[in-house]
Every structure is written in structure tokens, then in C-alpha cells.
Amino acid sequence: MKQKGKQFKLRIEKLVHGGKGLGRLNGKAVFVPHVAPGDLIIAEETARKNSYSEARLVKILERGKGRVKPKCPYFGKCGGCDWQHLKYSEQVKAKKQIVEENLQKIGRIKKPNVDEVIPSPSPWNYRNRAQIKVKAGKVGFFAKNSHFVIDIDRCPLLKEDIEDIFPKLKELLNLLPTQPSEFHVYSSGKDEVLLKIVYQGRFKRFELPLEKVREVLKVNLVGYGIYKTGKEGYPERIEFFGRDFTYEPVGKFKFRVSADSFFQVNRFQVGNLIEKVARVAMEHQYMLAGDLYCGVGTLTIPVGRYVHRAFGVESNFWAVSDALYNKDINGLRNVQFFCRETEEALKIIRDYSPDLVIVDPPRSGLNDRIIKTLASLPRLKKIVYVSCEPSTLARDVATFHHYGINMERAKVLDMFPQTYHVETIAILRKVR
């Protein structure tokens, strides 16, 4: 039988990166999930460290002003959301504060200039894609910090056409000879759906007519593929049925996105991201813009309209194929794309020597070699750093400063309502 930890009263001061609330007991920090600033709670200690403790919420004695009733019945069990119990305005306020604190503490900027906060036009039904877990007949998402699958029927974060796809995926399971580990679902702005059926280990091959899968899922399915998890954890295509791409219209732009490419997850914020990054390109007459981690050209192509020439570098073959197609359908002849891994990408950056650089790296951020290469570019004037992880952004900002590149300003773009995750656009300028 698990022994209970000690219980105590705690006033929650604020929210911190990771989604938990911070309170103090005898001056020592205590972190508690599913709380709101201003809450007075009874907490139970679950883990004790030298400088802080972890605790769980036992009872709310006084409710903070930002508290609301969660919309989803699975909130608190499913690990997908952190902040459904908070007013959306409170979530956005907390994200700005978290970005500022990271830039202060890790980035070593005394007064970071976060000059704009852009909330999502809708905090619900914004996600165009999901990686849905399957285990022992259950279809849903992992519980927080575990591999236990929470069986769900609906997710209010997903686009309207796919928010209730979970029971239909269970029906599809009955037609498959081997149970997959995941379903990856993507629905475009035109409501065209792509499906990946992902297996780990051995499985029996099958061929289901596309029409049959579409009939079961009751969505506008244009194609589905069978995949196996590869050595590095990424799904590798075995076979695909139907069309393996769709189109994303974003304002005056149109992007082809393949099943194995990446596109921004918040359908309401892609246009805002493009507009804010392209605006930097309009501030000066740049000769050459280089875009690292360019994907399907989501930022390279809009930026290409305002600079003399532009190029994008990406390691994903499918994404580069899409990017090359996208430059043509958007009528841009001054843009090039390269399919290269990091080492070769750095050589291209050095050889081309752009005066404007855009980077949109994974959560792990940039390494010192990349930062040093960018800082050494003789013609470099500005870097636009798009980040989905405030702590690695702040770390990289501090490293850039060491090499003579300072952060001018930053914008908080909320790509992920109901979660603690946040997108930041940081504009950095070379000073020496």
C-alpha cells in the first residue's frame, strides 16, 4: 500500500513552464499540477528534492479568479492538456510570463522586450493533426508521464471533422489483422484527411480498399498508409493507398503537404506566424534569406516575396519535394530548396552567406556549432528564431549573445491552447 505524504495548505502564486503551479512552504518551492494562480489548496507531497517539492492537489479551499470548469471529461486523466481549468486569457498571460522569465533567468536578459502576444483566434478545435495511441483495444492518448492509454471518444482540441474519430478508429481495429501502436490523423484546411497506421515490431500485411476505410471513419479520407516504426523512432512508409498529400490554403499562399511532411498544428495561427516572420523581411532590403528546418517552405516562400533571393534547407525528403512544388504553385522563381542533413546544411549556409536567417528547430533547439556558424556569417544582419520551447530558446539566445548577436524583441504566439506549450518568435540582430 502506497504511503501518504504529508499534507499542507498552499497558496498558488503563478504558473511555470511545464504547466504546474508554484507555491511556497516555509520559503521552499512546491510544484502542483492542475491549479490556478490565487488558489488556496490542500496539497499532498509526492516527492521531495533539495531545493523544491512536488505535490498533488487534494482539495481547493479558495478558488483563484482564473478558474473555470474544464470542457473535456477526460481532463486530468488524459495527458494531452494541462490548463483546461483556466480561462483562456489567463493561459495567454501565463505564457507571456513564462517566456519572459526564461529569457531573464536562462537567456540573461534583464528586461526582455516581449512586444506582442498573439492569442489563438479559437482556443478549441484548432489542431489539424493528432498521434493517437492504441493499446489493448484502447484508442486515445497517454496519461501524463506514462504509457497508459486513456480510452476516449472525443477531443475538443481537434478540428470538427476529426474530433470524434476515436470510436470509428476502434471500428477500424476490427478490420485489421494486427493491432497497430498508433494512428496518425491529419485533416487539412480543405477537410481532406490523411491517415497513417503505425506498427511496432512484426505485423501481418493487409490491403483494405480506401473506400472501405473512408466508409468506416466517415471522414473525407483521401489516402492512408501502412507504416512501421524505424530505428530512430520515426514511422517508415511500407505502403500507401490513395493520395498521399493534401493542400493547405493560408491567405494568399497555398502549400502542398504530404503525409510524411510537417505543417504547423494550429490552423488558426499559421497565417499569423507567416505574417510576423515575413514582416521582418520587409523591414530591410535583404539580398538573401536562408531558412533552416524549412519544412514544406511555409516561411521560406512568404519571405521570398520580400527579398532578392531565398533558400531553404531541410533533411526530410518528402518535405523538400513539397517545398519545390510549393515554390512553383506560388509563382516564386527566386527560391531554392536543398535536402541536407545538419553538417551539409551548414556548408550551404557558409557558402551562400545570407544576410537574413530564419530558424525553426525542434524542441531541442540549436547546437553550439550551428550558432557559431550563423554568427560567423560576414553579411548577416538578422535572425528570426521560431521556437516551441522557451527554455532552449533562452539558452540559445544567451549563446548567440556570446558571439555578438543580441535579441531585439520577441513575440508570443499561442499555437497550443489548453497546454503549457508556447511558440515564440525572437528577432535577433548582429551587433559586431
N, C-alpha and C positions, 0 to 999 in steps of 0.2 A: 504494500500500500504506500502511495506517494505521501511523503511528509509535507504538511502545510508549512509555508514560510510565514514570517511574521507579518502582521497586518498593521497599517498605519494610515492616518489621514494625510492627504497630499493635495496641495493646490497646484494646478497645472498653469505654468507661466506662458509657454509657447509651444509651437510645433517645430520639429527639427528634421533635417534630411534623413530619410529612412521611414518617415511617416509617423513616428512616435511623438508623444507629448513629453515635455520636460517639466519636472517639479523638483523641489529640493527638500531633503530631510536632514536637518541639522547641518545644513550647508553642503551636503553631498548630493550630486545629481542623481535623479531617478527617472528612468525612461519607461513610459507606459503606452501601449497601443490603444487605439480606439477612444481617445479622449480629445477634449476640446479646450482651447485656452480659456481660462476662467473657471473650469470645472473644479469643484472640491469633491474629492473621491476618497473612498476606502480602497487602498491598494494592498496587494499581497506580493511580497518579494519573491522572485523566481530565480534570480541569480545575483551574486554579489562579486564585484570586482574591486580593485584597489581604489579607483577614483570615482566609481559610479555603481549603481544597482539597476537591475531590470525588474519590472514588476508587472502584474496584470491587474486589470480593473475588476474590483469586486462589487462596488456599489457607488452610485452617483448621489452625493449629498446635496450639492448645488450645481445646477446646470450652467455652463458658460453660455454667453449670449449667441454664439455662433452655432449652437447645436440644432440639428434638425433630425427628423425621423428618416432613416435610410430607405431608399426607394426599393432596393432589391432584398428579397427574403433570404438570400444566401450571404449577405454582407456579414462579416465577422467569421464566417466559416471558409468561404472561397478566398483564395489569396490574391485575386485579381485587383481588388480595390482596397484603399487604405482610409479614404476620407469621405465616404458617403454620408457620414453622420454630421458633416459640416456644411454650412451654407456655401454656395459656390464662391461668393465674394470673399469669404474667409479663406478658402483654399488658395485663391489667387494672391491674396495679401500675404499668406504664409510662404508661398513660393518665392515671391519677391524678397522677403526677409531672408529666406534660406540661401538664395543666390548671393545676396549682399554679404551675409555672414561668411560664406565660403570664400568669397573674394577678399574679405578682410583678413580672416584667420589663416587661410592656406595661400591665397594669392598675394597677401601682404600689401593690400591697397587700403589705406586708411579710410578714405571716403570714396568707395566705388560709385561711378556715375551710371546708375541703372535708370536710364532716361525715359523708358517706356515699358508698360505692362500691357500685353495683348491677351485678354481672356478668349477662350473658345466661344464662338458665336452660339454654340449649343454645348452644354456640359453632358448631354446624353446622346445616344445613337450616333456617336462621332467616329467610331472605329470601323475601318473598311476591311480589317483582317483580324484573324484570331488563330492561335495554335491551340487546338482543342485536344485535351488529353483523354486517353482511353485506357481503362484498366478493369479487369474482371467484369466486363459488361457495363461499367460506369462510363459516362461521357460528360466531361465538364472541364474544370480547371483544378490545379493543385491547391490544396490548403496551404496557408502561409508557412514557409520554411519546411516543407515536407514534400513527399512524393505520393501522398494520399489524395486520390481523386474525389473531388466533391461533385456528386451527380447533380446536374442542373437541367432545367427545362428552357430557361430564357436568360439572356444577358442584356440589360438595358444600355450597355455601352456600345453594342454592335449596331450597325446600320439596320434599319427597319426590315429589310428583306432577309436578313440573316440572324436577327436577334433571337428567333425561336427555332433555330435549325437543329438544336440538340436532340429532341425526341426523334427527328427524322434521320439523324445520323445513327441513332440506335437501331432504327428500322434497317438502315443500310448494312449495319453489322451482321444482321441475319442472312444477308446475301453473300457475305464474304467467307471464303473457306478458312482464313486465318485472321485472328483479331489483330488489327494494327495497334501501334502505340500512340499515334496521333492522327488527327485530321487537321490540315491547314486550309482555311477557308478565306477567300479574298473576293470582295464584291466591289466592282468599280463604280465610278460616278454615273455610269450608264446602267447600273444594276446588272452587269454581266458578271457571273460568278465562276471562279476557278477553284478547283478542289485538288488537294494533294492527299493521298492515302499513304501514310508513312509507316514502314515496318522497321523493327529492330530484330536482328537475327534472322532465322530462317522463316520462310513463308511459302504458301502454295500459290503458284501463278494462277491468274484468272483473267477472263475477259467479259466484262459486263457492258452491254450496249450503253452508250452515252444517254440515249433516250430513256432507258430504264432507270439510271441513276438520277436523271433530271426529274423523272416522274415521282421517285421516292422522296427526293429532297424538296420538291415543289418550289424551286427557285429557277432563275434563268441561267442554268448551268451551260456554259459554252465549251467546257473541257475539263477532264480530270486526269490525274496521273498517278501511277504507282511508283513509290519511292522507297529506298532503303537508306537508313542512317549510315553515313560513311565514317571513316576513321576519325575525322575531326569534328564529328557530331552534326555535320550538315547533311540534309537529305540529298541523296543522289538519285537522279531520274533513272527508272528502269524502263518505263513505257508511258506514253501519253495518248489519250483518246480525245478527239475533237480539237478545238482550237486552244493553243497554249498561251494565248495573250489576250489582252483587252486594251481598251483605251481610257485614258483619264483626261477629260477636258478641264482645264484650270484657267479661267478668264480667257485671254486671247491665245493661250497656248493649248497644245494637245500632245499628250505623251502616250506612246505605246508602252505597256508594262507586261512583261512575260511572267509566267508562273514562277520562274526562278530568279526574278529580279526583285528589287526592293522599291517601294514607294511609301511616302510619308503616311502614317497611320491615321491622322486626323483629317478627314476630308474637308472640314470647315476651315482649317488653318493653313493648308498648303499654299493657297493664294497669298495669305499674309506673309508667310515665310519668303516666298518668291519676291513679293513687293519690297520687303525690308532689305533683302540682300541686293536686289537689283538697284535700289535707291543709292546704295554705297557706290556702285559702279557709275552712277550718274553724277556723282559729286566732283569728279575729276575726269579729264580726258585720258583715260588709261589706254596704253598701247596693246598690252597683252594680259589677259586674265587666265590664271591656272586654277583648276578645280580638282582637288584631291578627294578621293572617295565620292566620285561624281554620280554614281548610280546610273539612272537612265537619262541623265542630263537635266534633271529637274531644276537645278540652279545654273548650270553652265549655259544652257540655251537662253534663258531670260537675260542673263548677264551679257551674253554675246551680242545682244541688240544694242548695248551701250558702250562697247569697247571696240577697238580696231580689230583685234583678233582674240580668240579664246580657245582653250583646250581643256579637256577633262581626262582624268586618269582613274581607272577602276580595275580591280582584279577579277570581278565577276564577268565571265564571258557573255552570259545572257544579257546582263545589264548594258554592256558595251554595244552589243548588237542592237538593243532597243535604242540606245543613245544615238547611234549612227543613223538609224531610221528616223528618230525624232528630229534631228537637225534638218533632215530633208522635208519632212511634213510641216515643219515650222519655218521653212524657207530661209535657212541660215547657211551661207557658204563660207563664213569666216570662222567656223568652229571645227575643231578636230577632236577625235577621241582615241585613247590608247588603252588596250587591255594589258596591264602590267601589275606585277607584284611590287611591294614596297621598295625594294632595292633598285629595280629598274625604273620605277616611278620617280625616285629621287634623281636619277641620272637625267631623265627628261626635264624635270624641274630645273636642274642646274644648267642644262644645255639651252633651254628656251628662255630662262631668266625673266619670268613675268614681273610686272610692277604691281599687280593686284593678285592676291591668292585667296581662294576660298577653301576651307577645310570643313568637312562634316564627318568626323571619325566615329567609330563605335564608342561605347561607354568607357572603354579603357583609355581613351584619349590618344595623344601623340607621344611618341618616344623622343628621347633627347636628340637622336640622330636626325629625325625629321625636323625638329625645331631648329637645330643648329644649321641644317641645310637651308631652310627658309630664311633664317636670319642673315645668312651669308650672301643672299642674292643681291647683286650690286644695284639693280634698278628697283628693288622692292620699295613700295610706298605704304601699302596697307594689306592687312589680313582680315578676312571675315571668318570668324571661328563659330561654327554652328555646333552646339553641344547639347547632348541629352543627359549629361551627368555633371552637376555643379562642382563636385569635389575634384574631378580630373581636369575640368576646365580651369579651375582656380590654380591647381598645381602647374598646369601648362602656362598659364598667364605669368606666374612667378618665374618660370624658366625663360620664357620669352623676354621678360624684363632684364634678366641676367645678360641676354645677348643684345640688348639695346632696342627692344620693341616693347612699347607700353600700351596698355589698354586705354583707349579713349573713352569708350562708353559701351554699355550693354543693354540689351532689350530682353525682357522675359516674355516668352511666347508659350502659352499653356497648351501644349499638344495632348496632355494626358489628364483631363479632368477626372475627379474621384480617386486619383492616385497621387502619391507624393512626387512622381517623376515630372520633370520640367525641362523644356527646351530653352536654351539661351543663345542669343546672337551677340557675340562680342566683337567689337571693331577695334583692331589693334593697329598702331602706327609705328613705323620705323623712325627712330629719333637720332640714330647715328650710324 
